[in-house]
Amino acid sequence: DSFRALALDEQVIRIESTMASRLVREAEKEAERAAMLEGGRLAREKAAAEREARERDPKYIARIKNQELRARYGINFYVEQHHFPRVMRILKSVEADQRMGQEDFEWLCSESEDYFSDALWSAYHRLEAAFFVGEFNRTRDPWMAVNASSHYRKCGRAGDADSLLGSINVDQQKTARLQSALCTTRGGAKRDLQDWNEGIRLGEKAHALTPKHFHPCTLHGAIYMELGNHSRGQEWYAKAVERGATVESVDRDIRTIFRQSGHDKQVEMRTF
């Protein structure tokens, strides 16, 4: 009986001691959690402040804008340090809808062709087309429309080229050379639009007007190659070379057609 009484008292003391220890541990853990949360909050506030300061830095702003501009024109890769200022000047000029200078164009076409991305190429020809359309509207010189249409085709706007040339009466032009150029250029636009029959008709008219010029011949060669009539295409390309076209330009034409063809047509061309 004496032991039982003492045991009950001891049990109460031990339970109270255990509860007190548990409360202390929980308080310590809570304090640690609070300290961690406070530390995290302070770290986040510090990071946010640093980010805001960085984003207000003119150098950082300029760097981000340059990266975004390069990405828009597909030049999101390393640019040689000695080329960087010129590349950025060209991009900023094009972004502002200013025509590219001839020296910059030749530079991009030769030693720095890696920087002449598809997007920059398209933008260049878009601006050139806009310039020549403006000249055509100002002077009504059909040659300006021919130049504009050539640039339209190179930036994927064959429909605009077709519409522009369609507004000109070919038969009213004074020289066979101009009539032929109008037909050939519009025939090229029809080719881009896959209006093969009209492209061939315009090419035939151009060839009849200037039988010694090679441009109508290359138009026919390209259309027949794309139609899968490779023998006839080669015949027209041979006529083009006889009339002054270079073998290199013909090879380049055929390579482009091959690249843009589907798998089955590529197999047919390769076999031929």
C-alpha atoms as a printed R data frame, in Angstrom:
    type eleno elety resid chain resno      x      y        z
1   ATOM     1    CA   ASP     A     1  0.000  0.000    0.000
2   ATOM     2    CA   SER     A     2  2.825  2.363    0.871
3   ATOM     3    CA   PHE     A     3  4.581  1.605   -2.479
4   ATOM     4    CA   ARG     A     4  1.348  2.147   -4.430
5   ATOM     5    CA   ALA     A     5  0.870  5.590   -2.862
6   ATOM     6    CA   LEU     A     6  4.453  6.581   -3.622
7   ATOM     7    CA   ALA     A     7  4.172  5.201   -7.166
8   ATOM     8    CA   LEU     A     8  1.141  7.311   -7.952
9   ATOM     9    CA   ASP     A     9  2.920 10.441   -6.750
10  ATOM    10    CA   GLU     A    10  6.004  9.498   -8.804
11  ATOM    11    CA   GLN     A    11  3.858  8.877  -11.875
12  ATOM    12    CA   VAL     A    12  2.323 12.352  -11.645
13  ATOM    13    CA   ILE     A    13  5.780 13.909  -11.351
14  ATOM    14    CA   ARG     A    14  7.108 11.945  -14.346
15  ATOM    15    CA   ILE     A    15  4.089 12.782  -16.499
16  ATOM    16    CA   GLU     A    16  4.429 16.472  -15.643
17  ATOM    17    CA   SER     A    17  8.151 16.347  -16.365
18  ATOM    18    CA   THR     A    18  7.587 14.614  -19.716
19  ATOM    19    CA   MET     A    19  4.896 17.138  -20.711
20  ATOM    20    CA   ALA     A    20  7.150 20.021  -19.754
21  ATOM    21    CA   SER     A    21 10.037 18.583  -21.825
22  ATOM    22    CA   ARG     A    22  7.701 18.056  -24.779
23  ATOM    23    CA   LEU     A    23  6.435 21.624  -24.572
24  ATOM    24    CA   VAL     A    24 10.014 22.911  -24.453
25  ATOM    25    CA   ARG     A    25 10.973 20.840  -27.508
26  ATOM    26    CA   GLU     A    26  7.905 22.005  -29.425
27  ATOM    27    CA   ALA     A    27  8.647 25.599  -28.491
28  ATOM    28    CA   GLU     A    28 12.226 25.170  -29.712
29  ATOM    29    CA   LYS     A    29 11.054 23.634  -32.997
30  ATOM    30    CA   GLU     A    30  8.519 26.401  -33.459
31  ATOM    31    CA   ALA     A    31 11.233 28.956  -32.848
32  ATOM    32    CA   GLU     A    32 13.464 27.225  -35.413
33  ATOM    33    CA   ARG     A    33 10.627 27.199  -37.955
34  ATOM    34    CA   ALA     A    34  9.932 30.845  -37.321
35  ATOM    35    CA   ALA     A    35 13.621 31.656  -37.713
36  ATOM    36    CA   MET     A    36 13.754 29.702  -40.991
37  ATOM    37    CA   LEU     A    37 10.648 31.442  -42.276
38  ATOM    38    CA   GLU     A    38 12.030 34.792  -41.269
39  ATOM    39    CA   GLY     A    39 15.349 33.943  -42.892
40  ATOM    40    CA   GLY     A    40 13.561 32.875  -46.065
41  ATOM    41    CA   ARG     A    41 11.493 36.040  -46.054
42  ATOM    42    CA   LEU     A    42 14.567 38.186  -45.606
43  ATOM    43    CA   ALA     A    43 16.362 36.236  -48.363
44  ATOM    44    CA   ARG     A    44 13.426 36.685  -50.712
45  ATOM    45    CA   GLU     A    45 13.197 40.368  -49.920
46  ATOM    46    CA   LYS     A    46 16.924 40.727  -50.519
47  ATOM    47    CA   ALA     A    47 16.708 38.822  -53.819
48  ATOM    48    CA   ALA     A    48 13.713 40.930  -54.899
49  ATOM    49    CA   ALA     A    49 15.544 44.127  -54.044
50  ATOM    50    CA   GLU     A    50 18.628 42.972  -55.945
51  ATOM    51    CA   ARG     A    51 16.467 41.979  -58.925
52  ATOM    52    CA   GLU     A    52 14.685 45.334  -58.936
53  ATOM    53    CA   ALA     A    53 18.005 47.152  -58.760
54  ATOM    54    CA   ARG     A    54 19.386 45.012  -61.544
55  ATOM    55    CA   GLU     A    55 16.300 45.561  -63.715
56  ATOM    56    CA   ARG     A    56 16.686 49.312  -63.271
57  ATOM    57    CA   ASP     A    57 20.321 49.139  -64.357
58  ATOM    58    CA   PRO     A    58 20.617 50.654  -67.884
59  ATOM    59    CA   LYS     A    59 23.279 48.125  -68.860
60  ATOM    60    CA   TYR     A    60 21.067 45.219  -67.799
61  ATOM    61    CA   ILE     A    61 18.062 46.691  -69.643
62  ATOM    62    CA   ALA     A    62 20.141 47.139  -72.799
63  ATOM    63    CA   ARG     A    63 21.467 43.567  -72.556
64  ATOM    64    CA   ILE     A    64 17.962 42.098  -72.184
65  ATOM    65    CA   LYS     A    65 16.659 44.181  -75.112
66  ATOM    66    CA   ASN     A    66 19.566 43.022  -77.242
67  ATOM    67    CA   GLN     A    67 18.846 39.387  -76.363
68  ATOM    68    CA   GLU     A    68 15.150 39.801  -77.205
69  ATOM    69    CA   LEU     A    69 15.977 41.531  -80.489
70  ATOM    70    CA   ARG     A    70 18.423 38.801  -81.497
71  ATOM    71    CA   ALA     A    71 15.860 36.125  -80.581
72  ATOM    72    CA   ARG     A    72 13.224 37.788  -82.790
73  ATOM    73    CA   TYR     A    73 15.570 37.518  -85.746
74  ATOM    74    CA   GLY     A    74 16.781 34.001  -84.986
75  ATOM    75    CA   ILE     A    75 20.306 34.999  -83.906
76  ATOM    76    CA   ASN     A    76 20.071 33.541  -80.406
77  ATOM    77    CA   PHE     A    77 23.539 32.022  -80.575
78  ATOM    78    CA   TYR     A    78 27.027 33.301  -79.844
79  ATOM    79    CA   VAL     A    79 28.041 36.333  -81.893
80  ATOM    80    CA   GLU     A    80 31.751 37.015  -82.285
81  ATOM    81    CA   GLN     A    81 32.749 39.987  -80.155
82  ATOM    82    CA   HIS     A    82 34.232 41.938  -83.079
83  ATOM    83    CA   HIS     A    83 31.012 41.374  -85.092
84  ATOM    84    CA   PHE     A    84 28.562 42.123  -82.292
85  ATOM    85    CA   PRO     A    85 28.293 45.947  -82.717
86  ATOM    86    CA   ARG     A    86 27.647 45.641  -86.453
87  ATOM    87    CA   VAL     A    87 25.106 42.839  -86.060
88  ATOM    88    CA   MET     A    88 23.185 44.808  -83.429
89  ATOM    89    CA   ARG     A    89 23.272 47.979  -85.532
90  ATOM    90    CA   ILE     A    90 21.808 46.076  -88.482
91  ATOM    91    CA   LEU     A    91 19.093 44.465  -86.346
92  ATOM    92    CA   LYS     A    92 18.091 47.759  -84.735
93  ATOM    93    CA   SER     A    93 17.942 49.406  -88.141
94  ATOM    94    CA   VAL     A    94 15.734 46.678  -89.598
95  ATOM    95    CA   GLU     A    95 13.546 46.672  -86.477
96  ATOM    96    CA   ALA     A    96 12.992 50.404  -87.068
97  ATOM    97    CA   ASP     A    97 11.869 49.615  -90.659
98  ATOM    98    CA   GLN     A    98 14.991 51.180  -92.156
99  ATOM    99    CA   ARG     A    99 16.479 49.636  -95.283
100 ATOM   100    CA   MET     A   100 19.746 47.782  -94.953
101 ATOM   101    CA   GLY     A   101 22.770 49.387  -96.592
102 ATOM   102    CA   GLN     A   102 24.406 47.675  -99.553
103 ATOM   103    CA   GLU     A   103 27.685 47.160  -97.663
104 ATOM   104    CA   ASP     A   104 25.896 45.471  -94.764
105 ATOM   105    CA   PHE     A   105 23.917 43.280  -97.169
106 ATOM   106    CA   GLU     A   106 27.085 42.164  -98.972
107 ATOM   107    CA   TRP     A   107 28.810 41.563  -95.613
108 ATOM   108    CA   LEU     A   108 25.964 39.304  -94.477
109 ATOM   109    CA   CYS     A   109 25.957 37.462  -97.803
110 ATOM   110    CA   SER     A   110 29.677 36.703  -97.678
111 ATOM   111    CA   GLU     A   111 31.881 36.462  -94.604
112 ATOM   112    CA   SER     A   112 29.067 36.698  -92.043
113 ATOM   113    CA   GLU     A   113 26.336 34.607  -93.640
114 ATOM   114    CA   ASP     A   114 25.720 32.788  -90.328
115 ATOM   115    CA   TYR     A   115 24.100 35.982  -89.068
116 ATOM   116    CA   PHE     A   116 21.834 36.305  -92.120
117 ATOM   117    CA   SER     A   117 19.059 34.252  -90.537
118 ATOM   118    CA   ASP     A   118 15.807 33.387  -92.294
119 ATOM   119    CA   ALA     A   119 13.970 36.013  -90.247
120 ATOM   120    CA   LEU     A   120 16.518 38.726  -91.092
121 ATOM   121    CA   TRP     A   121 16.514 37.672  -94.770
122 ATOM   122    CA   SER     A   122 12.720 37.945  -94.850
123 ATOM   123    CA   ALA     A   123 12.769 41.336  -93.114
124 ATOM   124    CA   TYR     A   124 15.382 42.634  -95.570
125 ATOM   125    CA   HIS     A   125 13.299 41.695  -98.589
126 ATOM   126    CA   ARG     A   126 10.103 42.985  -96.951
127 ATOM   127    CA   LEU     A   127 11.691 46.417  -96.525
128 ATOM   128    CA   GLU     A   128 13.098 46.382 -100.064
129 ATOM   129    CA   ALA     A   129  9.680 45.460 -101.440
130 ATOM   130    CA   ALA     A   130  8.060 48.307  -99.499
131 ATOM   131    CA   PHE     A   131 10.634 50.746 -100.866
132 ATOM   132    CA   PHE     A   132 10.104 49.734 -104.501
133 ATOM   133    CA   VAL     A   133  6.326 49.746 -104.098
134 ATOM   134    CA   GLY     A   134  6.647 53.323 -102.870
135 ATOM   135    CA   GLU     A   135  8.803 54.172 -105.891
136 ATOM   136    CA   PHE     A   136  6.282 52.544 -108.206
137 ATOM   137    CA   ASN     A   137  3.417 54.498 -106.669
138 ATOM   138    CA   ARG     A   138  5.446 57.688 -107.000
139 ATOM   139    CA   THR     A   139  6.823 57.244 -110.527
140 ATOM   140    CA   ARG     A   140  4.493 54.593 -112.046
141 ATOM   141    CA   ASP     A   141  7.659 53.007 -113.468
142 ATOM   142    CA   PRO     A   142  6.830 49.300 -114.097
143 ATOM   143    CA   TRP     A   143 10.440 48.330 -113.424
144 ATOM   144    CA   MET     A   144  9.908 49.380 -109.815
145 ATOM   145    CA   ALA     A   145  6.988 46.937 -109.645
146 ATOM   146    CA   VAL     A   146  9.212 44.184 -111.077
147 ATOM   147    CA   ASN     A   147 11.836 44.872 -108.393
148 ATOM   148    CA   ALA     A   148  9.218 45.003 -105.653
149 ATOM   149    CA   SER     A   149  7.697 41.718 -106.789
150 ATOM   150    CA   SER     A   150 11.069 39.980 -106.785
151 ATOM   151    CA   HIS     A   151 11.567 41.021 -103.172
152 ATOM   152    CA   TYR     A   152  8.006 40.073 -102.244
153 ATOM   153    CA   ARG     A   153  8.648 36.553 -103.502
154 ATOM   154    CA   LYS     A   154 11.816 36.244 -101.418
155 ATOM   155    CA   CYS     A   155  9.980 37.083  -98.197
156 ATOM   156    CA   GLY     A   156  7.126 34.654  -98.834
157 ATOM   157    CA   ARG     A   157  4.580 37.171 -100.112
158 ATOM   158    CA   ALA     A   158  3.991 35.874 -103.629
159 ATOM   159    CA   GLY     A   159  0.334 36.890 -103.411
160 ATOM   160    CA   ASP     A   160  1.335 40.551 -103.023
161 ATOM   161    CA   ALA     A   161  3.708 40.219 -105.988
162 ATOM   162    CA   ASP     A   162  0.940 38.712 -108.112
163 ATOM   163    CA   SER     A   163 -1.527 41.452 -107.152
164 ATOM   164    CA   LEU     A   164  0.975 44.233 -107.848
165 ATOM   165    CA   LEU     A   165  1.965 42.926 -111.284
166 ATOM   166    CA   GLY     A   166 -1.637 42.122 -112.092
167 ATOM   167    CA   SER     A   167 -2.409 45.849 -111.893
168 ATOM   168    CA   ILE     A   168 -0.116 46.539 -114.872
169 ATOM   169    CA   ASN     A   169 -1.217 46.056 -118.493
170 ATOM   170    CA   VAL     A   170  1.693 44.156 -120.041
171 ATOM   171    CA   ASP     A   171  0.646 44.737 -123.653
172 ATOM   172    CA   GLN     A   172  0.715 48.510 -123.199
173 ATOM   173    CA   GLN     A   173  4.412 48.574 -122.270
174 ATOM   174    CA   LYS     A   174  6.791 49.985 -124.849
175 ATOM   175    CA   THR     A   175  9.627 47.440 -124.908
176 ATOM   176    CA   ALA     A   176  9.679 43.678 -125.284
177 ATOM   177    CA   ARG     A   177 12.268 43.484 -122.502
178 ATOM   178    CA   LEU     A   178  9.934 45.145 -119.987
179 ATOM   179    CA   GLN     A   179  6.978 43.039 -121.138
180 ATOM   180    CA   SER     A   180  9.073 39.900 -120.749
181 ATOM   181    CA   ALA     A   181 10.284 40.921 -117.281
182 ATOM   182    CA   LEU     A   182  6.705 41.551 -116.143
183 ATOM   183    CA   CYS     A   183  5.600 38.146 -117.448
184 ATOM   184    CA   THR     A   184  8.602 36.295 -116.024
185 ATOM   185    CA   THR     A   185  8.319 37.876 -112.591
186 ATOM   186    CA   ARG     A   186  4.592 37.291 -112.374
187 ATOM   187    CA   GLY     A   187  5.137 33.750 -113.668
188 ATOM   188    CA   GLY     A   188  7.514 33.233 -110.750
189 ATOM   189    CA   ALA     A   189  4.839 34.456 -108.351
190 ATOM   190    CA   LYS     A   190  2.336 32.050 -109.943
191 ATOM   191    CA   ARG     A   191  4.898 29.285 -109.481
192 ATOM   192    CA   ASP     A   192  5.184 30.148 -105.778
193 ATOM   193    CA   LEU     A   193  1.375 30.055 -105.553
194 ATOM   194    CA   GLN     A   194  1.445 26.644 -107.313
195 ATOM   195    CA   ASP     A   195 -0.607 27.992 -110.215
196 ATOM   196    CA   TRP     A   196  1.547 25.939 -112.582
197 ATOM   197    CA   ASN     A   197 -0.486 26.385 -115.784
198 ATOM   198    CA   GLU     A   198 -0.550 30.162 -115.495
199 ATOM   199    CA   GLY     A   199  3.149 30.183 -114.645
200 ATOM   200    CA   ILE     A   200  3.937 28.190 -117.790
201 ATOM   201    CA   ARG     A   201  1.697 30.441 -119.922
202 ATOM   202    CA   LEU     A   202  3.439 33.565 -118.676
203 ATOM   203    CA   GLY     A   203  6.846 31.934 -119.166
204 ATOM   204    CA   GLU     A   204  5.977 31.038 -122.760
205 ATOM   205    CA   LYS     A   205  4.855 34.597 -123.447
206 ATOM   206    CA   ALA     A   206  8.057 35.975 -121.928
207 ATOM   207    CA   HIS     A   207 10.187 33.535 -123.952
208 ATOM   208    CA   ALA     A   208  8.414 34.559 -127.177
209 ATOM   209    CA   LEU     A   209  9.079 38.225 -126.376
210 ATOM   210    CA   THR     A   210 12.791 37.748 -125.550
211 ATOM   211    CA   PRO     A   211 13.913 34.381 -126.968
212 ATOM   212    CA   LYS     A   212 17.591 35.161 -126.279
213 ATOM   213    CA   HIS     A   213 17.115 35.871 -122.546
214 ATOM   214    CA   PHE     A   214 17.602 33.107 -119.979
215 ATOM   215    CA   HIS     A   215 15.133 34.217 -117.277
216 ATOM   216    CA   PRO     A   216 12.016 32.715 -118.925
217 ATOM   217    CA   CYS     A   217 13.984 29.495 -119.461
218 ATOM   218    CA   THR     A   218 14.895 29.171 -115.776
219 ATOM   219    CA   LEU     A   219 11.245 29.800 -114.885
220 ATOM   220    CA   HIS     A   220 10.180 26.915 -117.133
221 ATOM   221    CA   GLY     A   221 12.970 24.698 -115.787
222 ATOM   222    CA   ALA     A   222 11.906 25.288 -112.183
223 ATOM   223    CA   ILE     A   223  8.202 24.700 -112.834
224 ATOM   224    CA   TYR     A   224  8.760 21.457 -114.720
225 ATOM   225    CA   MET     A   225 11.161 20.220 -112.047
226 ATOM   226    CA   GLU     A   226  8.563 20.921 -109.380
227 ATOM   227    CA   LEU     A   227  5.910 19.144 -111.465
228 ATOM   228    CA   GLY     A   228  8.137 16.071 -111.639
229 ATOM   229    CA   ASN     A   229  8.843 16.391 -115.390
230 ATOM   230    CA   HIS     A   230 12.594 16.342 -114.789
231 ATOM   231    CA   SER     A   231 13.661 15.709 -118.389
232 ATOM   232    CA   ARG     A   232 11.787 18.746 -119.636
233 ATOM   233    CA   GLY     A   233 13.033 20.779 -116.703
234 ATOM   234    CA   GLN     A   234 16.627 19.896 -117.564
235 ATOM   235    CA   GLU     A   235 16.032 20.841 -121.192
236 ATOM   236    CA   TRP     A   236 14.855 24.306 -120.170
237 ATOM   237    CA   TYR     A   237 17.740 24.720 -117.744
238 ATOM   238    CA   ALA     A   238 20.146 23.774 -120.553
239 ATOM   239    CA   LYS     A   239 18.551 26.490 -122.714
240 ATOM   240    CA   ALA     A   240 19.013 28.947 -119.856
241 ATOM   241    CA   VAL     A   241 22.740 28.112 -119.624
242 ATOM   242    CA   GLU     A   242 23.064 28.527 -123.409
243 ATOM   243    CA   ARG     A   243 21.585 32.019 -123.026
244 ATOM   244    CA   GLY     A   244 23.865 33.165 -120.214
245 ATOM   245    CA   ALA     A   245 22.688 31.616 -116.959
246 ATOM   246    CA   THR     A   246 25.509 30.140 -114.872
247 ATOM   247    CA   VAL     A   247 25.667 26.453 -114.059
248 ATOM   248    CA   GLU     A   248 26.047 27.454 -110.395
249 ATOM   249    CA   SER     A   249 22.757 29.384 -110.436
250 ATOM   250    CA   VAL     A   250 20.965 26.424 -112.030
251 ATOM   251    CA   ASP     A   251 22.441 24.028 -109.450
252 ATOM   252    CA   ARG     A   252 21.364 26.377 -106.679
253 ATOM   253    CA   ASP     A   253 17.850 26.460 -108.129
254 ATOM   254    CA   ILE     A   254 17.654 22.665 -108.259
255 ATOM   255    CA   ARG     A   255 19.006 22.291 -104.721
256 ATOM   256    CA   THR     A   256 16.331 24.679 -103.451
257 ATOM   257    CA   ILE     A   257 13.590 22.764 -105.252
258 ATOM   258    CA   PHE     A   258 14.950 19.482 -103.857
259 ATOM   259    CA   ARG     A   259 15.037 20.810 -100.277
260 ATOM   260    CA   GLN     A   260 11.465 22.086 -100.483
261 ATOM   261    CA   SER     A   261 10.059 18.889 -101.990
262 ATOM   262    CA   GLY     A   262  8.402 16.064 -100.088
263 ATOM   263    CA   HIS     A   263 10.151 12.757  -99.507
264 ATOM   264    CA   ASP     A   264  8.681 10.965 -102.551
265 ATOM   265    CA   LYS     A   265  9.576 13.798 -104.926
266 ATOM   266    CA   GLN     A   266 13.072 13.933 -103.470
267 ATOM   267    CA   VAL     A   267 13.500 10.224 -104.208
268 ATOM   268    CA   GLU     A   268 12.315 10.791 -107.804
269 ATOM   269    CA   MET     A   269 14.682 13.729 -108.290
270 ATOM   270    CA   ARG     A   270 17.623 11.854 -106.783
271 ATOM   271    CA   THR     A   271 16.960  8.850 -109.012
272 ATOM   272    CA   PHE     A   272 16.711 11.077 -112.091
